[in-house]
Amino acid sequence: MIANEQLNITDTLTQEKILQDYRLACESRHASLLGRREVMGGRAKFGIFGDGKEIAQLAAAHAFQAGDFRSGYYRDQTFVVALGELRWTEFFAQLYAHTDVEADPNSAGRQMNGHYATRWLDDNGLWRNQTELYNSVGDIAPTAGQIPRSIGLAYASRLYRENPHLNLLTTFSRNGNEIIFGTIGDASTTQGMFFETMNAAGVLQVPLLMSVWDDGYGISVPVEYQTTKASISKALAGFQRTDTEKGIEILTVKGWDYPALVETYQKAARICREEHVPVLVHVQEVTQPQGHSTSGSHERYKTPERLEWERQYDCNRHFRHWILENGFASEDELDTIEREAARVTKAARQEAWNAYLASLKDDFDEAMHLLQLAAETAKNGEPIAQLRAQLRTTHVPIRRDAVAAVKRALRFLRTENTEAKQGLLAWLNRTTIENEERYSSHLYSQSPDSPLKVTPVAARYSDDSPLIDGYQLMQRYFDSLFNRDPRVVALGEDVGLIGDVNQGFAGLQEKYGELRITDTGIRETTIIGQGIGMAMRGLKPIVEIQYFDYVFYTLATLTDDLATLHYRTKGGQKAPVIIRTRGHRLEGIWHSGSPMSAMVNSLRGLHVLVPRNMTQAAGFYNTLIKGDDPALVVECLNGYRLKERLPENLDEFCVPLGVPELLREGTDITIVTYGSMCRIVLEAAEQLRQFDIHAEVIDVQTLLPFDLSHSIVESIKKTSRVLFADEDLPGGGSAYMMQEVVEKQNAYRYLDSAPRTLSAKAHRPAYGSDGDYFSKPSTEDVFDIVYELMNEADPMRFPKLY
């Protein structure tokens, strides 16, 4: 290639830095090659690497400053190494799934290789100073899944720059000077998450620097099948800003052109940082020397001509030529750098492998010793000796092998009570606890700020407490909240000017400004992403999804990114965003479903709260604002016009999570429900009382967590019967509640009748009041099921109705 004569040797690009970059590029390439060999040799399960993207990522890293954020994907190893946030021993430790957080600080072995995460949280789960860190947001594998949160990370910079009330939060921002480096493979730009994010960035004018690594393929599918004009920069040309119109700055550069890459990223970062304008850098002609991953070979779908072109345009090869042409080093010097890079990465691989084996050794050795003792002392020791022999000859035995052998040995010792058996039991109990910590901890916050640790405060009323509409109560609550906490931001469709479709924010945008209460476009996925990113940077966003069934637009982002964040980083990162929506009863197919089981089963890692009225909702919001876990709050859509008493301590009362509330005492049956169904069940309970049937009604209040103290079983001990009622589909929320109580709380022991569920029909509600009545549980349905149970128990006293 021709030397770039226009490039000056500055502080950005000195000879020393050029050769340092070459060293890192060589090390990264060797790490990729060695990583593939580790998978093919059986030491690791799967590998995906960043070879072919080394030079572009080094150039991007030159523009990265302390306090900036990378929201990337699983090929950014060179980027993260160049920032000083990844050692090669950590790279290989992740490949081996080493569960020690010191060995793999990114995920403690919970994610496959290539997923990086800066530990923003200290050992107590509390925030560290992000302005001093080179921040990487926990990567995720679902394609384009890392993109929605980037809009929120960048929007936070805008808020920190433009809202002076946030100046006190000095550990999260330097007056909004931070920019967000998003990275994505070219094929994934065809997904809606990417388009939605880039459109939102152009509208919001936020400092998002989006890099597209374009290697021409999406696994085996060439770009011609994916992108209009076979170019994402051409496809997005209409987004290009002009002198008179806001938009996005679009830059293109070749992935093998080192000086042009450095210049491009310096320019892109300056635009983002100084002008707060989003920039798209389309890095073209990138290669992928080892193909997509270790699961296959790219020679199956690339032509010989393409493969030869990739060899010729390999970025490391061109970088070497450029260094030689410009006289920055001799061939001997570069050969020395390459040999040293190979030595460094091989040594790191061996060190990581030795450390991984050492982490398994003590448990393995103890298990072998105990199995030997058991084989020698058991009445029938031969099967145990065989188990030990099998374990001893297992190639690279892992924890599951030792646990399986011990459990199988205990089967042969079931009738004995020997020292060897007790030793095996003690080993199993200890390792079970340790493996729970290794593989299943930190789904929710374990910090002092956990919402489960917030002190409950009861609502307080006086004789003068007014009776107001539910929406008015929400207005007063949010007014109080925004007045006392400058970190709180609300956004969503129609949230700003009209104060949301049900008036919960009415008049508050005028009072607190557009920066704090703002409208968005119809873009649910990036509304959630906006909230996630802001919450990652110390703010307290309340993001509104207008109706419950719109949550499905956001489900991938909620379940893949938000719900797993704290878990997949083993307590290293958190994003305590509050998602506000409304659902339950309404007439018609749309906006009236209550698919709570879809949330419960998809969103482990979030709290799912189902308040029966606006007072309870306000109490939950107070708890969540004090806490540091994300949550979904589903308000009752038909409750905004119902009258409620206004608590005197609206700004301080806190409803605890996982604590059901007894709404009505009874002795004949326990009815467990939540949300809008509470009113229907209470009405049915009053009708049942007229027939001398006394129902105890319990509002679970939260589905995640569910009845932490196991209080519902205490009611069943008294009544001996139970009905679980909700508006979800059959086998949904009601079945979930039944499992929680009958199985986990062992309530089956106290039942005199079969446990029953009452749910909606297996279809969306039909339109009209009759459609609602015949599609969802009614007061008569509740009455009939309870009466049927009583008829079964005492047919003389309760003869059949129909």
C-alpha positions in Angstrom: 0.0 0.0 0.0 1.1 3.6 -0.4 2.3 5.3 2.7 -0.1 8.0 4.1 2.0 11.1 3.7 -0.6 13.4 5.2 -0.4 11.6 8.6 1.7 13.5 11.1 3.6 11.7 13.9 1.8 13.2 16.9 1.0 12.2 20.4 -1.7 10.1 19.0 0.6 8.2 16.7 4.2 8.0 17.7 6.7 5.4 16.6 6.5 3.8 20.1 2.7 3.6 19.9 2.8 2.3 16.4 5.1 -0.6 17.4 3.0 -1.2 20.6 -0.1 -1.5 18.4 1.7 -4.0 16.2 2.7 -6.0 19.2 -0.9 -6.1 20.4 -2.2 -6.9 17.0 0.2 -9.9 16.8 -0.7 -11.0 20.3 -4.4 -10.8 19.6 -4.0 -12.8 16.4 -2.0 -15.5 18.2 -4.6 -15.6 21.0 -7.3 -16.2 18.4 -5.3 -19.0 16.7 -4.5 -20.6 20.0 -8.1 -20.3 21.2 -9.3 -22.2 18.2 -6.8 -25.0 18.9 -7.9 -25.2 22.5 -11.5 -25.9 21.3 -10.5 -28.3 18.7 -8.2 -30.1 21.2 -11.1 -30.5 23.7 -9.9 -28.1 26.4 -12.8 -25.7 25.7 -16.3 -26.1 24.4 -16.7 -23.3 21.9 -14.7 -20.4 20.6 -15.4 -17.2 18.7 -12.7 -14.7 18.0 -11.8 -11.2 16.8 -9.1 -12.1 14.3 -9.1 -9.8 11.2 -10.4 -6.8 13.2 -7.3 -6.1 15.1 -6.2 -2.8 13.5 -9.6 -1.2 13.4 -10.1 -2.0 17.1 -6.7 -0.6 18.0 -7.5 2.6 16.2 -10.9 2.9 18.1 -9.1 2.3 21.4 -6.8 5.3 20.7 -9.9 7.5 20.8 -11.3 5.9 23.9 -10.9 7.8 27.2 -11.4 7.0 30.9 -15.1 7.2 31.6 -16.2 6.2 28.1 -18.2 3.1 27.4 -18.0 0.2 25.0 -21.2 -1.5 24.2 -20.0 -4.2 21.9 -20.1 -7.8 20.9 -18.0 -10.9 21.1 -15.2 -10.1 18.6 -13.8 -7.1 20.4 -10.9 -8.7 22.2 -8.3 -6.4 20.6 -10.3 -3.4 21.6 -10.6 -4.5 25.2 -6.9 -5.6 25.5 -5.8 -2.2 24.0 -7.7 -0.4 26.8 -5.8 -2.4 29.4 -9.1 -4.1 30.5 -8.2 -7.7 29.5 -5.1 -9.8 30.1 -4.4 -12.8 27.9 -4.6 -15.1 31.0 -8.2 -13.8 31.5 -8.9 -14.3 27.8 -8.0 -18.0 28.1 -9.6 -18.4 31.6 -12.9 -17.4 30.1 -12.4 -19.9 27.3 -12.0 -22.6 29.9 -15.0 -21.4 32.0 -12.8 -20.8 35.1 -15.3 -19.8 37.8 -12.9 -17.8 39.9 -13.8 -14.1 39.5 -10.1 -13.2 39.9 -9.3 -15.5 36.9 -12.2 -14.3 34.8 -13.4 -10.9 36.1 -15.7 -10.5 33.2 -18.1 -13.3 34.0 -16.5 -15.7 36.4 -16.8 -18.5 33.8 -20.5 -17.9 33.2 -20.2 -16.7 29.6 -18.4 -18.1 26.6 -15.2 -16.4 25.5 -15.4 -12.9 23.9 -17.8 -11.5 26.4 -16.3 -8.7 28.4 -17.6 -6.6 31.3 -15.9 -4.0 33.5 -16.6 -4.6 37.2 -18.5 -1.4 38.1 -19.5 -2.8 41.4 -17.3 -3.4 44.4 -17.5 -6.6 46.6 -20.5 -5.2 48.4 -22.4 -4.6 45.1 -22.0 -0.8 45.4 -21.0 1.5 42.6 -17.3 2.2 41.8 -16.2 5.5 40.1 -17.1 4.9 36.5 -15.2 8.1 35.4 -11.9 6.4 36.3 -12.7 3.2 34.4 -12.5 2.1 30.7 -16.0 0.8 30.8 -17.2 -2.2 28.9 -20.8 -3.1 29.3 -21.4 -6.8 29.7 -21.5 -8.3 26.2 -24.2 -10.6 25.0 -24.3 -13.1 22.2 -27.7 -12.5 20.6 -27.0 -10.6 17.4 -27.6 -6.8 17.7 -28.7 -7.4 21.3 -26.0 -5.1 22.6 -27.2 -2.2 20.6 -30.4 -0.9 22.3 -28.7 -0.1 25.6 -26.1 2.0 23.8 -28.8 4.7 23.2 -29.4 4.9 26.9 -25.7 5.0 27.8 -25.2 7.9 25.3 -28.4 9.7 26.4 -27.1 9.7 29.9 -24.2 11.7 28.7 -26.6 14.2 27.3 -28.5 14.4 30.6 -25.3 14.8 32.6 -24.2 17.6 30.3 -27.5 19.5 30.2 -29.1 18.9 33.6 -27.1 20.9 36.2 -29.0 19.1 39.1 -26.9 16.0 38.2 -23.6 17.7 38.7 -23.3 16.1 42.2 -23.0 12.7 40.7 -19.3 13.0 40.0 -18.6 9.3 40.0 -20.8 8.6 37.0 -19.8 11.5 34.6 -17.6 14.4 33.9 -20.3 16.8 32.9 -21.4 14.5 30.1 -18.0 14.4 28.4 -18.2 10.6 27.8 -19.0 8.9 24.5 -20.3 5.4 23.9 -18.5 3.1 21.4 -21.0 0.7 20.0 -19.7 -2.2 17.9 -21.6 -4.6 15.7 -20.9 -7.0 12.8 -22.2 -5.9 9.5 -24.8 -8.7 9.1 -26.4 -7.8 12.3 -27.1 -4.2 11.1 -30.0 -5.6 9.2 -31.9 -6.3 12.4 -34.5 -4.0 13.7 -32.7 -3.2 16.9 -29.9 -1.6 15.0 -32.1 0.5 12.7 -34.3 1.6 15.7 -31.2 2.6 17.7 -29.6 4.6 14.9 -32.9 6.4 14.2 -33.2 7.2 17.9 -29.6 8.4 18.0 -30.3 10.8 15.2 -33.4 12.1 16.8 -31.9 12.5 20.3 -28.5 13.8 19.1 -26.4 11.8 21.6 -22.7 10.9 21.6 -22.9 7.4 20.2 -20.0 6.2 18.0 -21.2 3.1 16.2 -18.6 0.9 14.5 -19.6 -1.7 12.0 -17.1 -4.4 11.3 -17.9 -5.4 7.7 -16.4 -8.7 6.7 -18.9 -9.2 3.9 -20.7 -12.1 5.4 -23.3 -13.1 8.1 -21.8 -16.5 8.8 -22.3 -17.9 5.2 -24.7 -15.3 3.8 -23.0 -12.6 1.8 -23.9 -8.9 2.3 -25.8 -8.8 -1.1 -28.5 -10.9 0.5 -28.7 -8.7 3.6 -28.3 -5.0 3.0 -29.8 -2.6 0.5 -27.0 -1.6 -1.9 -24.8 -4.1 -0.1 -23.6 -1.4 2.2 -24.9 -0.2 5.5 -23.4 3.3 5.1 -25.1 3.7 1.7 -28.4 2.3 3.1 -28.3 4.9 5.9 -27.2 7.8 3.7 -30.5 9.5 4.3 -29.5 9.8 8.0 -26.4 11.8 7.1 -26.5 15.2 8.8 -26.3 18.4 6.8 -25.6 22.1 7.5 -29.3 22.6 8.0 -30.6 19.2 9.3 -29.6 17.2 12.3 -28.7 13.6 11.8 -25.8 11.2 11.9 -22.2 11.7 10.7 -21.4 8.7 8.5 -17.7 7.8 7.9 -16.2 5.0 5.9 -12.7 3.5 6.1 -10.9 0.3 5.1 -10.2 -2.2 7.8 -6.6 -2.8 6.7 -5.6 0.9 6.4 -4.0 1.7 9.8 -3.3 5.5 9.4 -6.7 6.1 7.9 -8.4 4.2 10.7 -6.6 6.2 13.3 -7.5 9.5 11.6 -11.1 8.3 11.2 -11.6 7.4 14.8 -10.0 10.6 16.1 -12.4 12.6 13.9 -15.4 10.5 14.9 -14.6 10.8 18.6 -14.1 14.5 18.3 -17.5 15.0 16.7 -19.1 12.8 19.3 -17.4 14.3 22.3 -17.4 18.0 21.3 -20.6 18.3 19.3 -22.7 15.5 20.8 -23.5 14.1 17.4 -23.9 10.4 16.7 -21.3 8.9 14.3 -21.4 5.7 12.3 -18.0 4.4 11.2 -18.4 1.7 8.5 -15.2 -0.3 8.6 -15.1 -2.0 5.2 -13.0 -4.8 3.8 -12.5 -6.5 7.1 -11.4 -10.2 7.0 -12.2 -13.1 9.2 -9.3 -15.5 8.8 -10.7 -18.4 10.9 -14.3 -18.0 9.8 -17.3 -17.4 12.0 -16.5 -19.7 14.9 -15.1 -23.0 15.9 -18.3 -24.7 14.8 -17.4 -24.7 11.1 -15.0 -23.7 8.3 -15.5 -20.6 6.1 -14.0 -22.6 3.3 -17.4 -24.2 2.8 -18.9 -21.0 1.6 -16.1 -18.7 0.4 -14.7 -19.0 -3.0 -11.0 -19.6 -3.6 -10.8 -16.1 -5.0 -12.4 -14.6 -1.9 -10.1 -16.6 0.4 -7.0 -15.4 -1.5 -8.3 -11.8 -1.3 -8.6 -12.2 2.4 -5.1 -13.4 2.7 -3.8 -10.5 0.7 -5.8 -7.9 2.6 -5.3 -9.3 6.1 -5.0 -6.2 8.3 -2.0 -7.4 10.2 -0.1 -8.1 7.0 -0.9 -4.6 5.6 0.1 -3.0 8.9 3.5 -4.7 8.7 4.0 -3.5 5.2 3.1 0.1 6.2 5.5 0.1 9.1 8.3 -1.1 6.9 7.5 1.4 4.1 7.5 4.3 6.5 10.7 3.2 8.3 9.2 2.8 11.7 11.0 -0.6 12.2 13.1 -3.1 10.3 12.1 -6.6 9.3 14.2 -8.1 12.0 12.6 -5.9 14.6 9.1 -6.9 13.5 10.1 -10.5 13.4 11.2 -10.2 17.0 7.9 -8.6 18.0 6.0 -11.4 16.3 8.1 -14.1 18.0 7.6 -12.4 21.4 3.9 -12.1 20.8 3.7 -15.8 20.1 5.7 -16.5 23.3 3.5 -14.2 25.4 0.2 -15.7 24.4 1.4 -19.3 24.7 2.7 -18.6 28.2 -0.6 -16.9 29.1 -2.5 -19.9 27.7 -0.5 -22.3 29.8 -0.7 -20.2 32.9 -4.5 -20.0 32.5 -4.8 -23.7 32.0 -2.7 -24.5 35.0 -4.7 -22.2 37.2 -7.9 -23.7 35.9 -6.7 -27.2 36.7 -5.5 -26.1 40.1 -9.0 -24.7 40.9 -10.4 -28.3 40.5 -7.7 -30.3 42.1 -8.5 -30.1 45.8 -12.1 -31.2 45.4 -11.1 -33.9 42.9 -8.4 -35.3 45.2 -10.7 -35.3 48.2 -13.4 -37.1 46.2 -10.9 -39.7 45.1 -9.6 -40.3 48.6 -13.2 -40.6 50.0 -14.2 -43.0 47.2 -11.1 -45.1 47.9 -12.0 -45.3 51.6 -15.6 -46.2 50.8 -14.5 -48.9 48.4 -12.3 -50.4 51.1 -14.9 -50.3 53.9 -18.3 -50.8 52.2 -20.1 -54.2 52.3 -20.0 -54.2 48.5 -17.1 -52.0 47.6 -16.5 -53.3 44.0 -19.0 -50.9 42.3 -17.5 -48.0 44.2 -14.0 -49.0 43.2 -15.2 -49.1 39.6 -16.6 -45.6 39.9 -13.3 -44.4 41.3 -11.4 -46.0 38.5 -13.6 -44.4 35.9 -13.2 -41.0 37.5 -9.4 -41.5 37.7 -9.1 -42.3 34.0 -11.4 -39.5 32.8 -9.6 -37.1 30.5 -9.5 -33.7 32.3 -12.2 -34.4 34.8 -14.4 -31.5 35.7 -16.7 -30.8 38.7 -19.7 -32.7 37.3 -17.6 -35.9 36.9 -16.7 -35.9 40.6 -20.2 -35.0 41.8 -21.7 -37.7 39.6 -19.3 -40.3 40.9 -19.9 -39.4 44.6 -23.7 -39.4 44.1 -23.6 -42.8 42.4 -21.3 -44.2 45.2 -23.8 -43.0 47.8 -26.5 -45.1 46.2 -24.5 -48.2 47.1 -24.0 -47.0 50.6 -27.7 -46.2 51.2 -28.1 -48.9 53.9 -24.8 -48.2 55.6 -23.7 -45.6 58.1 -19.9 -45.6 57.9 -17.2 -43.0 58.3 -16.7 -43.2 54.5 -20.3 -42.5 53.8 -20.4 -39.5 56.2 -17.3 -38.2 54.5 -18.9 -38.4 51.1 -22.0 -36.8 52.3 -20.0 -33.9 53.8 -18.1 -33.5 50.6 -21.3 -33.5 48.6 -23.0 -31.0 50.9 -20.1 -28.6 50.8 -19.5 -28.7 47.1 -23.3 -28.3 46.5 -23.2 -25.0 48.4 -20.0 -23.9 46.6 -21.4 -24.8 43.2 -24.6 -22.9 43.9 -22.4 -19.9 44.5 -20.3 -20.6 41.4 -23.1 -21.2 38.9 -26.4 -19.8 40.4 -25.7 -16.8 42.6 -26.3 -13.1 41.9 -29.5 -13.4 39.9 -30.7 -10.5 42.0 -28.8 -7.9 44.0 -27.0 -9.0 47.1 -25.9 -5.5 48.0 -27.1 -3.4 51.0 -29.3 -1.5 48.4 -31.3 -4.6 47.4 -35.0 -3.7 47.3 -35.6 -6.8 49.4 -33.8 -5.0 52.2 -35.8 -1.8 52.0 -37.7 -1.2 55.3 -41.5 -1.5 54.8 -43.4 1.6 55.7 -47.2 1.3 55.9 -49.5 3.9 54.2 -50.8 6.4 56.8 -54.3 7.9 56.7 -56.2 10.4 58.7 -59.9 11.2 58.9 -59.2 14.0 56.5 -57.5 11.8 53.8 -59.3 12.7 50.6 -60.8 10.2 48.2 -59.4 10.8 44.7 -59.2 9.0 41.3 -56.3 6.6 40.9 -54.7 8.6 38.1 -54.7 11.7 40.4 -53.0 9.7 43.1 -50.3 8.8 40.6 -49.9 12.4 39.5 -49.3 13.5 43.1 -46.9 10.6 43.7 -44.8 11.3 40.6 -44.8 15.0 41.4 -43.4 14.2 44.8 -40.9 11.8 43.5 -39.5 14.1 40.8 -39.3 16.9 43.3 -37.1 15.0 45.8 -34.8 12.9 43.5 -33.0 14.6 40.6 -31.8 11.2 39.4 -35.3 10.2 38.3 -36.2 10.4 34.6 -39.3 9.3 32.9 -39.7 8.6 29.2 -42.0 6.8 26.8 -44.7 7.2 24.2 -47.0 10.1 25.2 -45.4 10.5 28.6 -44.3 14.1 28.2 -46.7 16.6 26.7 -50.0 14.9 27.6 -48.6 13.2 30.7 -49.2 9.6 29.5 -52.4 8.1 28.1 -53.8 7.7 31.6 -52.6 11.0 33.0 -50.2 9.8 35.6 -47.6 12.4 34.5 -50.1 15.1 33.6 -48.6 18.6 34.0 -45.3 17.3 35.2 -43.3 17.9 32.0 -44.1 21.6 32.2 -43.0 21.7 35.8 -39.8 19.6 35.5 -38.8 20.0 31.9 -38.4 17.8 28.9 -35.0 16.5 30.0 -36.7 14.7 32.9 -40.1 13.8 31.5 -39.9 13.2 27.8 -41.8 11.8 24.9 -40.3 9.1 22.6 -41.2 7.7 19.3 -43.0 4.4 18.9 -39.9 2.3 19.5 -40.4 0.1 22.5 -37.1 -1.9 22.2 -35.0 1.3 22.4 -37.2 2.8 25.1 -36.2 -0.2 27.2 -32.6 0.2 26.0 -32.6 3.8 26.8 -33.7 3.0 30.4 -31.1 0.2 30.7 -28.3 2.5 29.6 -29.3 5.3 31.9 -29.6 3.0 34.9 -26.1 1.6 34.2 -24.9 5.2 34.7 -26.4 5.9 38.1 -29.7 7.4 37.0 -33.2 6.2 38.1 -35.2 5.9 34.9 -38.8 5.0 34.8 -39.5 3.9 31.2 -43.1 3.4 30.1 -44.3 0.7 27.8 -47.8 2.1 27.0 -49.7 -1.2 27.2 -48.7 -4.6 28.5 -48.9 -6.4 25.2 -46.3 -4.0 23.8 -43.8 -5.5 26.2 -43.4 -8.3 23.6 -41.7 -5.9 21.3 -39.0 -5.5 24.0 -38.8 -9.1 25.2 -35.5 -10.0 23.6 -33.8 -7.0 25.2 -35.4 -7.5 28.6 -34.7 -11.2 28.8 -31.3 -11.5 27.0 -29.7 -8.3 28.3 -31.4 -6.8 31.4 -32.6 -9.9 33.2 -29.2 -11.6 32.9 -26.9 -8.6 33.5 -26.3 -9.0 37.2 -26.1 -12.8 36.9 -23.8 -13.0 33.8 -21.3 -10.6 35.4 -21.6 -12.4 38.8 -22.5 -9.1 40.5 -20.1 -7.0 38.5 -22.8 -4.8 36.8 -26.4 -3.7 37.4 -29.1 -1.6 35.8 -31.9 -0.8 38.2 -34.4 0.4 35.6 -38.1 0.5 36.3 -40.4 -0.5 33.5 -43.9 0.9 34.0 -46.8 -0.5 32.0 -50.5 -1.2 32.4 -52.6 -4.3 31.6 -55.2 -6.7 32.9 -58.8 -6.1 32.1 -60.0 -4.3 29.0 -62.4 -5.2 26.3 -61.0 -6.6 23.0 -58.1 -8.6 21.7 -55.5 -5.8 22.1 -54.3 -4.2 25.4 -56.4 -6.6 27.4 -54.3 -9.7 27.8 -52.5 -10.6 31.0 -49.8 -13.0 29.9 -48.0 -12.9 33.3 -46.5 -16.3 32.9 -44.6 -15.1 29.8 -43.0 -12.4 32.0 -42.4 -14.7 35.0 -40.7 -17.3 32.8 -38.7 -14.9 30.7 -37.6 -12.3 33.2 -35.9 -14.1 36.0 -33.5 -11.4 37.2 -36.2 -8.7 37.3 -38.9 -8.3 39.9 -42.4 -8.5 38.5 -44.9 -6.5 40.5 -48.7 -6.6 40.0 -50.3 -3.9 42.3 -54.1 -4.1 42.7 -54.4 -0.3 42.8 -52.5 2.9 42.4 -51.7 3.2 46.1 -49.9 -0.1 46.1 -48.2 0.9 42.9 -46.8 4.1 44.5 -45.6 2.1 47.5 -43.8 -0.3 45.1 -42.2 2.6 43.2 -40.8 4.0 46.5 -39.3 0.6 47.3 -37.7 0.2 43.9 -36.3 3.7 43.8 -34.5 2.9 47.0 -33.3 -0.4 45.7 -30.9 -1.5 42.9 -32.7 -4.2 41.0 -34.6 -3.8 37.8 -38.4 -4.4 37.9 -41.5 -4.5 35.7 -44.6 -2.9 37.3 -48.0 -3.7 35.7 -50.6 -1.2 36.8 -54.3 -2.0 36.5 -55.6 -0.5 33.3 -59.1 -0.2 34.6 -58.1 1.3 37.9 -57.2 4.9 37.0 -60.8 6.2 37.5 -61.5 4.2 40.6 -61.5 6.1 43.9 -58.7 5.6 46.4 -57.8 7.4 49.7 -54.7 9.5 49.4 -52.0 8.4 52.0 -50.5 11.2 54.1 -47.0 9.7 53.6 -47.2 9.2 49.9 -43.5 10.0 49.4 -42.2 7.7 52.0 -44.4 4.6 52.4 -42.9 1.4 51.0 -44.6 -1.8 50.1 -42.3 -4.8 50.5 -41.6 -7.2 47.7 -42.6 -10.8 48.1 -45.1 -10.2 50.9 -48.7 -11.1 50.2 -51.5 -9.1 51.8 -54.6 -10.6 53.4 -57.5 -8.7 52.0 -60.3 -10.7 53.6 -60.4 -13.4 56.3 -62.2 -16.6 55.9 -62.4 -20.2 57.1 -63.7 -22.3 54.2 -61.3 -21.7 51.3 -58.2 -19.6 50.4 -58.4 -17.7 47.1 -55.0 -16.5 45.9 -54.9 -13.8 43.2 -53.5 -10.4 42.2 -54.1 -7.2 40.2 -57.5 -6.4 38.8 -58.7 -9.9 39.8 -58.6 -8.8 43.5 -61.8 -6.7 43.0 -63.6 -9.6 41.2 -62.6 -12.1 43.9 -63.6 -9.8 46.7 -67.0 -9.3 45.1 -67.4 -13.0 44.7 -66.3 -13.5 48.3 -69.1 -11.2 49.5 -71.6 -13.1 47.4 -70.3 -16.4 48.8 -70.8 -15.1 52.4 -74.5 -14.8 51.7 -74.5 -18.6 51.3 -72.5 -19.2 54.4 -69.2 -19.8 52.6 -66.4 -17.8 54.0 -63.5 -17.2 51.6 -60.1 -15.9 52.7 -58.7 -13.6 49.9 -54.9 -13.1 49.5 -53.3 -10.6 47.1 -49.8 -12.0 46.3 -48.8 -8.4 45.2 -45.6 -9.6 43.5 -45.0 -12.6 41.3 -41.2 -12.2 41.4 -40.4 -12.6 44.2 -43.3 -14.8 45.3 -44.3 -15.1 49.0 -40.9 -15.1 50.5 -42.0 -16.0 54.0 -44.4 -18.8 52.8 -47.4 -17.2 54.4 -50.0 -18.5 52.0 -49.6 -22.0 53.3 -50.6 -20.8 56.8 -54.0 -19.7 55.3 -54.4 -23.1 53.7 -53.7 -24.9 57.0 -56.8 -23.1 58.3 -59.1 -23.5 55.3 -57.9 -26.8 53.8 -58.9 -25.6 50.3 -57.3 -23.3 47.7 -58.2 -21.6 44.5 -55.6 -19.7 42.4 -57.2 -17.1 40.1 -55.9 -14.7 37.5 -56.5 -13.5 34.0 -53.5 -15.3 32.3 -54.0 -18.1 29.9 -54.6 -21.6 31.1 -51.5 -23.1 32.6 -50.0 -19.7 33.1 -49.9 -17.4 36.1 -52.4 -19.5 38.1 -50.4 -22.7 37.5 -47.2 -20.8 38.5 -48.8 -19.8 41.8 -50.1 -23.3 42.4 -46.6 -24.7 42.0 -45.2 -22.1 44.3 -47.7 -22.9 47.1 -48.7 -26.5 46.7 -45.3 -27.9 45.8 -42.7 -25.5 47.2 -44.7 -24.6 50.4 -45.9 -28.2 50.8 -49.5 -27.0 51.0 -50.7 -30.3 49.6 -50.3 -31.8 53.1 -53.2 -29.6 54.4 -55.7 -29.9 51.5 -59.0 -31.7 51.8 -59.9 -30.9 48.2 -57.9 -30.8 45.0 -56.3 -27.4 44.4 -58.0 -25.5 41.7 -57.1 -22.8 39.2 -59.2 -20.2 37.4 -57.8 -18.4 34.4 -58.9 -16.8 31.2 -59.8 -18.8 28.1 -57.1 -19.9 25.7 -57.6 -17.0 23.4 -57.4 -13.3 23.5 -60.5 -11.6 24.8 -63.3 -11.0 22.3 -64.4 -7.4 21.8 -67.3 -5.8 23.8 -68.5 -6.3 27.3 -69.9 -9.7 26.6 -66.6 -10.7 24.9 -64.8 -9.7 28.1 -67.3 -11.6 30.3 -67.1 -14.8 28.4 -63.3 -14.6 27.8 -62.0 -13.8 31.3 -62.9 -14.9 34.8 -66.0 -13.3 36.2 -67.4 -13.0 39.6 -69.8 -15.8 38.7 -66.9 -18.0 37.7 -65.2 -17.5 41.0 -68.5 -18.2 42.9 -69.2 -21.4 40.9 -65.7 -23.0 41.4 -65.8 -22.3 45.1 -69.3 -23.5 45.5 -68.4 -26.7 43.5 -65.6 -27.4 46.0 -68.0 -26.9 48.9 -70.6 -29.2 47.3 -68.0 -31.9 46.9 -67.1 -31.5 50.6 -70.7 -31.3 52.0 -73.3 -32.0 49.3 -76.1 -32.0 51.8 -75.3 -28.5 53.0 -74.3 -27.2 49.5 -76.5 -29.0 46.9 -75.6 -28.7 43.2 -76.5 -25.4 41.6 -76.7 -26.4 38.0 
